Amino acid sequence: MKPADFFLGVVNFLGVLVPGAVLLILRVPLKAWTLDASPIPPWLLFGGVSYLAGQLLLAATERVNDTAEPLACLISPELRRDVDTFRDQASGQVELMKIGSRQAKFHTALSYLRTQKTEAAAEVDHHMADYKLLRNLLAVLLIDLTARVTLGSPILVLLLEAGAFMVCLLAFVRMFCWAELLAFQYVCLLTDKKG
């Protein structure tokens, strides 16, 4: 194995490792990571468990993507219309984009960008990392808020965390739409140049 085999891309770092670490920081006592009897260094143990927790969050929150479109229609209808317009336009230019679900069309557009213009795909990847981070933070905040309600935390703490949840939700919807919009716009620009 080479060191590059262990490289975390921006999506894995922001969308997986960071939310997993935030969950552990919020819900696991600090002393749990300083076990002297463990042969594994604490930072490695924390990093490994953070990555595992982040992967579980990523899988558990996948269905949240389905809420982005209806929420975007309420929050930012103009942005949502732009996404739909560019998706339709890109689907008319790349035959494979006519197949499958809304999500499949986005990933087809992203695959097209990876084969045609890696710089464009990298920019979409950054937007994906942002929305996956925000989506997973929604789960982290919901888990922590539930635990705090159960433990009877002060109302101010609960209100602050509920506010943070709402801000993350709005930001997630916005970043999700921007990732889609950017992918479809790039496909349109690249296919327009070829025409």
Steps between C-alpha positions, in 0.01 A plus 500: 500500500608851419436811709268624222273200571415664835429843350168653607339709229311815580165313501627236745668756722219755521203271444612203711790563739399846629134413586612174662751693712239762597262224610769339715605831652139579592395157629811311622691619810853618429649252747380212278771593248783511752503136608855424611449124472422514126784406262341730238598869519199712606512721190491194273214344695305827489566543129397144418182512705418846358535366146281198579235716670511740203448216253198380699362855507555531125302182433226590749449849357495409130120529490523862622597590141139423403382788721731754336293549187161561670663725760686692229166562324386675819825670602646598164262426214709692246811292575293180476358610162854566377608149603201348318564708187868409479425132580255490209746677271788269597273194456431616145872515427623181672287198411584304817358780714150410379519173697426454869397704799583862579795377706618272217495794259717704735753217529495447124580871459780469753640191324486687171699785657758256638562366149493836322628766740644392834528860622122539469443168679732615781295816550177297520677265746568798727132593498411134567740496795328808639149361470603161641664674796184701564275197449700296751510790746120496489511142630765586760296795628182292507674223698652749743177697535306182577758401762491848655118501517509157666759619752308819576749758372424870550248645255754755367736218395211318331393816316855569383538146371159510330604829337825343380296212357280742302802691367663173391178390331474822299868487408473132402210569263686791343828307453318192368329711233822680412686168453229381261479833319875517453523143364220557247634842395846354437351221290310759295809716454720206398251350257423844355871544416501168314188585298 
